[in-house]
Amino acid sequence: MADNPKDNVKRAADTVTDTTTAATETARDSVQAGKDAVDKVTDSGRETLRRVGEDASRLASRNLAIGAQTMDAYVEAGKRASSAMSDVNKAVTEACGKSFSDYDALSKQVLSVKTVQDFVELQSAMVQKMQDNFTSMTHIYSLYINAVATSVQPIAPQVRQVPERLQKAA
């Protein structure tokens, strides 16, 4: 039996239709796979941005808290320094006033020296006043050292935390 040309055309048309249908389905599957891949990458990018945003927000909050703690420590250090230096200034003023008073008394005593005994007493009084002045200066120096030590106490923890913070940041 010979092939009928109509059958051949029909088979050829069916083959073209089947091929077109298969190509369309393959193209549709490829487009869907591409769309799925883009969606997956987009979702991954969105998740990454969300995590980066959360991390940035957390770091900003932490840095803000650290900044506030540091500022509070410096304010407290300033208050302590001001108070302590007020005590130092008061001690210096008192020491100066006492020294001037002592100088006035010694000046009068110098003018009243008439004998060797008066001179010996003057020398003893001068040595005593020098010792008093030395004691006053030692007290003032002690106040100053205590002022410095008291003033840095609030910021010492902040300074000790710097290496730890640098390690966390790295």
Backbone as JSON, one array per atom type, in Angstrom:
{
  "sequence": "MADNPKDNVKRAADTVTDTTTAATETARDSVQAGKDAVDKVTDSGRETLRRVGEDASRLASRNLAIGAQTMDAYVEAGKRASSAMSDVNKAVTEACGKSFSDYDALSKQVLSVKTVQDFVELQSAMVQKMQDNFTSMTHIYSLYINAVATSVQPIAPQVRQVPERLQKAA",
  "N": [[0.83, -1.16, 0.0], [0.53, 2.1, -0.86], [1.69, 5.21, 0.32], [-0.55, 7.6, 1.32], [-0.8, 10.88, 0.18], [-2.22, 12.73, 1.65], [-2.25, 11.58, 4.1], [0.42, 11.68, 4.69], [0.84, 14.43, 4.88], [-0.82, 14.94, 6.99], [0.47, 13.45, 8.98], [2.9, 14.82, 9.03], [2.01, 17.32, 9.84], [1.02, 16.64, 12.34], [3.39, 15.87, 13.54], [4.78, 18.28, 13.53], [3.08, 19.72, 15.18], [3.27, 18.19, 17.52], [5.99, 18.52, 18.03], [6.13, 21.28, 18.32], [4.47, 21.6, 20.52], [5.94, 20.14, 22.42], [8.29, 21.69, 22.44], [7.25, 24.1, 23.33], [6.37, 23.36, 25.88], [8.84, 22.66, 26.99], [10.13, 25.13, 26.83], [8.43, 26.58, 28.5], [8.86, 25.18, 30.88], [11.57, 25.77, 31.21], [11.48, 28.55, 31.48], [9.98, 28.69, 33.82], [11.73, 27.39, 35.57], [13.84, 29.19, 35.47], [12.54, 31.43, 36.52], [11.95, 30.41, 39.07], [14.57, 30.12, 40.02], [15.41, 32.81, 40.02], [13.59, 33.8, 41.9], [14.43, 32.37, 44.12], [17.07, 33.35, 44.45], [16.42, 36.03, 44.85], [14.9, 35.84, 47.22], [16.9, 34.88, 48.9], [18.68, 37.04, 48.8], [17.05, 39.01, 49.91], [16.76, 37.95, 52.51], [19.4, 38.04, 53.34], [19.83, 40.83, 53.32], [17.98, 41.5, 55.31], [19.17, 40.26, 57.56], [21.61, 41.63, 57.61], [20.66, 44.2, 58.09], [19.51, 43.83, 60.64], [21.83, 43.13, 62.07], [23.3, 45.5, 61.75], [21.61, 47.28, 63.05], [21.67, 46.2, 65.63], [24.41, 46.5, 66.22], [24.57, 49.29, 66.08], [22.88, 50.01, 68.2], [24.28, 48.83, 70.32], [26.7, 50.28, 70.16], [25.71, 52.81, 70.68], [24.84, 52.48, 73.31], [27.3, 51.91, 74.53], [28.58, 54.33, 74.03], [26.95, 56.05, 75.55], [27.42, 55.01, 78.12], [30.14, 55.53, 78.32], [30.15, 58.32, 78.13], [28.68, 58.96, 80.43], [30.49, 58.0, 82.33], [32.65, 59.75, 81.94], [31.46, 62.16, 82.61], [30.9, 61.7, 85.31], [33.53, 61.39, 86.19], [34.46, 63.97, 85.73], [32.87, 65.41, 87.54], [33.81, 64.34, 89.95], [36.49, 65.11, 89.79], [36.25, 67.89, 89.81], [35.11, 68.31, 92.35], [37.12, 67.2, 93.97], [39.32, 68.8, 93.26], [38.43, 71.18, 94.23], [38.67, 70.72, 96.94], [41.46, 70.52, 97.04], [42.19, 73.12, 96.23], [41.09, 74.57, 98.34], [42.68, 73.61, 100.46], [45.18, 74.58, 99.61], [44.71, 77.32, 99.67], [44.22, 77.67, 102.43], [46.72, 76.83, 103.42], [48.39, 78.77, 102.32], [47.36, 81.07, 103.54], [47.94, 80.46, 106.22], [50.7, 80.34, 106.06], [51.34, 83.0, 105.38], [50.4, 84.24, 107.68], [52.09, 83.04, 109.55], [54.51, 84.04, 108.58], [54.16, 86.74, 109.09], [54.13, 86.71, 111.93], [56.71, 85.69, 112.36], [58.21, 87.74, 111.24], [57.72, 89.85, 113.0], [58.89, 88.69, 115.21], [61.54, 88.6, 114.38], [62.18, 91.29, 114.4], [62.17, 91.71, 117.06], [64.37, 90.48, 118.12], [66.99, 90.49, 120.4], [68.81, 89.29, 121.89], [71.1, 86.47, 122.13], [69.68, 84.25, 122.9], [67.12, 85.04, 122.09], [67.57, 84.92, 119.34], [68.11, 82.19, 118.96], [65.64, 81.17, 119.68], [64.16, 82.31, 117.63], [65.27, 80.99, 115.41], [64.5, 78.36, 116.02], [61.72, 78.68, 115.87], [61.5, 79.33, 113.16], [62.38, 76.95, 111.95], [60.39, 75.26, 112.88], [58.15, 76.4, 111.6], [58.87, 75.91, 108.95], [58.76, 73.14, 108.91], [56.03, 72.86, 109.43], [55.02, 74.03, 107.08], [56.03, 72.21, 105.23], [54.62, 69.93, 106.0], [52.05, 70.81, 105.4], [52.28, 71.07, 102.63], [52.75, 68.42, 101.96], [50.33, 67.33, 102.7], [48.67, 68.65, 100.85], [49.71, 67.65, 98.45], [49.04, 64.97, 98.8], [46.23, 65.19, 98.8], [45.94, 65.99, 96.15], [46.9, 63.74, 94.7], [45.02, 61.84, 95.56], [42.79, 63.07, 94.47], [43.24, 62.8, 91.73], [43.28, 59.97, 91.53], [40.67, 59.36, 92.42], [39.2, 60.66, 90.49], [39.71, 59.27, 88.09], [38.58, 56.81, 88.5], [35.84, 56.3, 87.58], [36.21, 56.11, 84.79], [38.04, 54.13, 84.39], [37.04, 51.41, 84.08], [35.97, 51.67, 81.49], [38.25, 52.14, 79.97], [39.63, 49.75, 80.37], [37.98, 48.05, 78.96], [38.41, 48.58, 76.29], [40.29, 46.95, 74.67], [38.8, 44.54, 74.54], [36.47, 45.39, 73.24], [37.55, 46.14, 70.79], [38.38, 43.66, 69.83], [35.91, 42.37, 69.55], [34.81, 43.92, 67.56], [36.38, 43.3, 65.41]],
  "CA": [[0.0, 0.0, 0.0], [1.3, 3.33, -1.0], [1.3, 6.24, 1.28], [-1.47, 8.61, 0.84], [-0.21, 12.18, 0.43], [-2.96, 13.41, 2.72], [-1.77, 11.0, 5.37], [1.77, 12.22, 4.91], [0.69, 15.83, 5.31], [-1.38, 14.88, 8.35], [1.55, 13.02, 9.89], [3.86, 15.92, 9.13], [1.37, 18.36, 10.65], [1.0, 16.13, 13.72], [4.77, 15.91, 14.03], [5.06, 19.71, 13.8], [2.28, 20.09, 16.35], [3.89, 17.54, 18.69], [7.29, 19.17, 18.26], [5.84, 22.63, 18.82], [3.95, 21.43, 21.87], [7.07, 19.75, 23.28], [9.18, 22.85, 22.54], [6.56, 25.07, 24.17], [6.44, 22.87, 27.26], [10.25, 22.79, 27.41], [10.38, 26.57, 27.03], [7.67, 26.95, 29.69], [9.59, 24.61, 32.02], [12.81, 26.53, 31.35], [11.11, 29.87, 32.02], [9.57, 28.48, 35.21], [12.96, 27.09, 36.32], [14.55, 30.48, 35.59], [11.78, 32.25, 37.48], [12.2, 29.84, 40.4], [15.96, 30.45, 40.4], [15.42, 34.24, 40.34], [12.88, 33.95, 43.17], [15.3, 31.84, 45.19], [18.15, 34.33, 44.65], [15.8, 37.23, 45.43], [14.61, 35.53, 48.63], [18.19, 34.8, 49.61], [19.18, 38.41, 48.92], [16.18, 39.68, 50.87], [17.13, 37.43, 53.84], [20.73, 38.61, 53.65], [19.63, 42.24, 53.66], [17.31, 41.55, 56.6], [20.17, 39.95, 58.59], [22.57, 42.75, 57.67], [19.95, 45.3, 58.76], [19.42, 43.5, 62.07], [23.18, 43.25, 62.64], [23.65, 46.92, 61.8], [20.81, 47.89, 64.11], [22.19, 45.7, 66.91], [25.69, 47.17, 66.45], [24.32, 50.7, 66.36], [22.35, 50.08, 69.57], [25.39, 48.53, 71.24], [27.62, 51.42, 70.16], [25.03, 53.91, 71.36], [24.9, 52.17, 74.75], [28.69, 52.08, 74.95], [28.82, 55.77, 74.03], [26.26, 56.63, 76.7], [28.15, 54.59, 79.32], [31.41, 56.26, 78.33], [29.86, 59.73, 78.45], [28.32, 59.0, 81.85], [31.72, 57.81, 83.1], [33.43, 60.99, 81.87], [30.74, 63.19, 83.39], [31.15, 61.38, 86.72], [34.94, 61.7, 86.43], [34.55, 65.43, 85.81], [32.29, 65.84, 88.82], [34.74, 63.97, 91.02], [37.68, 65.95, 89.67], [35.87, 69.23, 90.25], [34.96, 68.28, 93.8], [38.44, 66.95, 94.58], [40.18, 69.97, 93.06], [37.93, 72.19, 95.16], [39.34, 70.41, 98.22], [42.88, 70.87, 96.88], [42.27, 74.59, 96.23], [40.81, 75.01, 99.71], [43.88, 73.32, 101.26], [46.24, 75.5, 99.18], [44.36, 78.64, 100.21], [44.46, 77.63, 103.88], [48.17, 76.75, 103.65], [48.96, 80.1, 102.01], [46.94, 81.98, 104.62], [48.71, 80.13, 107.42], [52.1, 80.72, 105.8], [51.43, 84.47, 105.51], [50.24, 84.54, 109.1], [53.35, 82.65, 110.19], [55.53, 84.98, 108.14], [53.93, 87.98, 109.84], [54.59, 86.47, 113.31], [58.19, 85.58, 112.34], [58.76, 89.08, 110.96], [57.68, 90.58, 114.27], [59.87, 88.08, 116.1], [62.87, 89.03, 113.9], [62.39, 92.66, 114.85], [62.32, 91.77, 118.52], [65.58, 89.75, 118.54], [67.96, 91.37, 121.06], [69.83, 88.47, 122.55], [71.39, 85.2, 121.48], [68.53, 83.39, 123.23], [66.04, 85.44, 121.18], [67.95, 84.43, 118.02], [67.92, 80.73, 118.98], [64.2, 80.95, 119.65], [63.73, 82.66, 116.27], [65.68, 79.87, 114.53], [63.61, 77.24, 116.33], [60.39, 79.02, 115.33], [61.59, 79.24, 111.69], [62.43, 75.53, 111.61], [59.04, 74.72, 113.13], [57.26, 76.89, 110.53], [59.24, 75.19, 107.73], [58.18, 71.8, 109.05], [54.58, 73.02, 109.26], [54.79, 74.25, 105.66], [56.29, 70.93, 104.55], [53.48, 69.08, 106.32], [50.92, 71.33, 104.62], [52.51, 70.73, 101.23], [52.56, 66.97, 101.85], [48.88, 67.13, 102.74], [48.13, 69.12, 99.57], [50.12, 66.67, 97.44], [48.22, 63.79, 99.05], [44.9, 65.51, 98.28], [46.02, 66.01, 94.68], [47.0, 62.35, 94.24], [43.7, 61.24, 95.79], [41.87, 63.67, 93.5], [43.47, 62.14, 90.43], [42.84, 58.58, 91.65], [39.21, 59.35, 92.51], [38.63, 61.13, 89.22], [39.83, 58.29, 87.01], [37.86, 55.58, 88.82], [34.68, 56.0, 86.71], [36.57, 55.8, 83.4], [38.95, 52.98, 84.35], [36.42, 50.25, 83.42], [35.84, 51.95, 80.06], [39.58, 51.98, 79.37], [39.94, 48.32, 80.39], [37.13, 47.36, 77.99], [38.77, 48.92, 74.91], [40.78, 45.8, 73.9], [37.7, 43.59, 74.33], [35.59, 45.95, 72.22], [38.24, 46.07, 69.51], [38.36, 42.27, 69.39], [34.55, 42.08, 69.11], [34.56, 44.64, 66.32], [37.16, 42.7, 64.31]],
  "C": [[0.88, 1.22, 0.0], [0.78, 4.37, -0.03], [0.43, 7.27, 0.6], [-0.85, 9.97, 1.16], [-0.94, 12.93, 1.53], [-2.51, 12.88, 4.07], [-0.4, 11.53, 5.71], [1.72, 13.65, 5.44], [0.16, 15.84, 6.74], [-0.31, 14.47, 9.34], [2.57, 14.13, 10.09], [3.3, 17.04, 10.01], [1.32, 17.92, 12.11], [2.39, 16.19, 14.34], [5.15, 17.34, 14.38], [4.31, 20.14, 15.06], [2.9, 19.49, 17.61], [5.21, 18.21, 19.04], [7.09, 20.56, 18.84], [5.34, 22.56, 20.26], [5.07, 21.08, 22.83], [8.02, 20.93, 23.48], [8.57, 23.91, 23.45], [6.62, 24.66, 25.63], [7.85, 22.98, 27.81], [10.58, 24.24, 27.69], [9.68, 27.04, 28.3], [8.39, 26.43, 30.94], [10.89, 25.39, 32.28], [12.54, 27.91, 31.96], [10.74, 29.74, 33.5], [10.81, 28.2, 36.08], [13.77, 28.37, 36.52], [13.88, 31.39, 36.6], [12.0, 31.74, 38.9], [13.6, 30.18, 40.91], [16.06, 31.92, 40.8], [14.73, 34.48, 41.68], [13.75, 33.49, 44.34], [16.43, 32.82, 45.49], [17.6, 35.6, 45.29], [15.48, 37.01, 46.9], [15.88, 35.48, 49.45], [18.77, 36.2, 49.83], [18.37, 39.2, 49.94], [16.53, 39.25, 52.3], [18.48, 37.98, 54.27], [20.6, 40.06, 54.06], [18.95, 42.39, 55.02], [18.32, 41.29, 57.73], [21.18, 41.08, 58.75], [21.93, 43.94, 58.39], [19.84, 45.06, 60.26], [20.78, 43.64, 62.75], [23.59, 44.7, 62.78], [22.89, 47.62, 62.92], [21.33, 47.48, 65.48], [23.52, 46.4, 67.23], [25.5, 48.65, 66.78], [23.79, 50.88, 67.78], [23.46, 49.84, 70.59], [26.36, 49.7, 71.32], [27.01, 52.63, 70.85], [25.08, 53.71, 72.87], [26.31, 52.36, 75.28], [29.02, 53.57, 75.03], [28.17, 56.45, 75.23], [26.98, 56.27, 78.0], [29.46, 55.38, 79.44], [31.18, 57.72, 78.71], [29.51, 59.87, 79.92], [29.57, 58.87, 82.72], [32.55, 59.1, 83.09], [32.77, 62.12, 82.65], [31.01, 62.96, 84.88], [32.61, 61.7, 87.08], [35.13, 63.21, 86.57], [34.0, 65.97, 87.11], [33.25, 65.55, 89.97], [35.98, 64.84, 90.98], [37.39, 67.36, 90.18], [35.77, 69.3, 91.77], [36.32, 68.13, 94.49], [39.35, 68.16, 94.42], [39.7, 71.14, 93.92], [38.57, 71.99, 96.53], [40.81, 70.79, 98.17], [43.03, 72.39, 96.95], [42.03, 75.15, 97.63], [42.04, 74.79, 100.59], [45.02, 74.26, 100.9], [45.97, 76.89, 99.76], [44.62, 78.71, 101.71], [45.95, 77.61, 104.19], [48.83, 78.1, 103.38], [48.61, 81.1, 103.11], [47.74, 81.73, 105.89], [50.17, 80.55, 107.25], [52.28, 82.23, 105.94], [51.32, 84.89, 106.97], [51.52, 84.22, 109.86], [54.48, 83.62, 109.84], [55.41, 86.3, 108.9], [54.46, 87.83, 111.28], [56.11, 86.38, 113.34], [58.84, 86.94, 112.08], [58.79, 89.91, 112.24], [58.73, 90.03, 115.23], [61.29, 88.47, 115.68], [63.18, 90.42, 114.44], [62.61, 92.75, 116.36], [63.55, 91.0, 119.02], [66.57, 90.75, 119.13], [69.09, 90.57, 121.68], [70.04, 87.19, 121.73], [70.22, 84.23, 121.73], [67.36, 83.73, 122.33], [66.31, 84.89, 119.77], [67.73, 82.91, 117.91], [66.43, 80.41, 118.93], [63.62, 81.26, 118.27], [64.06, 81.52, 115.31], [64.78, 78.66, 114.76], [62.22, 77.48, 115.75], [60.4, 78.9, 113.81], [61.62, 77.78, 111.23], [61.05, 74.9, 111.79], [58.09, 75.14, 112.02], [57.58, 76.19, 109.21], [58.68, 73.78, 107.76], [56.66, 71.85, 108.87], [54.23, 73.19, 107.78], [55.0, 72.95, 104.86], [55.12, 69.97, 104.78], [52.25, 69.51, 105.52], [51.07, 70.94, 103.14], [52.33, 69.22, 101.0], [51.07, 66.65, 101.84], [48.25, 67.53, 101.4], [48.47, 68.13, 98.46], [49.27, 65.4, 97.57], [46.79, 64.01, 98.53], [44.88, 65.47, 96.75], [46.07, 64.59, 94.13], [45.65, 61.64, 94.42], [42.67, 61.78, 94.81], [42.01, 63.0, 92.14], [42.95, 60.71, 90.47], [41.31, 58.49, 91.67], [38.57, 59.73, 91.18], [38.67, 60.08, 88.13], [39.06, 56.99, 87.28], [36.67, 55.31, 87.89], [35.08, 55.61, 85.28], [37.5, 54.59, 83.29], [38.28, 51.75, 83.72], [36.27, 50.44, 81.91], [37.16, 51.7, 79.35], [39.95, 50.5, 79.31], [39.14, 47.55, 79.33], [37.52, 47.62, 76.54], [39.32, 47.71, 74.14], [39.68, 44.79, 73.58], [36.78, 44.09, 73.23], [36.24, 45.89, 70.84], [38.24, 44.65, 68.96], [36.97, 41.9, 68.87], [34.26, 42.72, 67.76], [35.27, 43.98, 65.13], [36.54, 41.46, 63.75]]
}
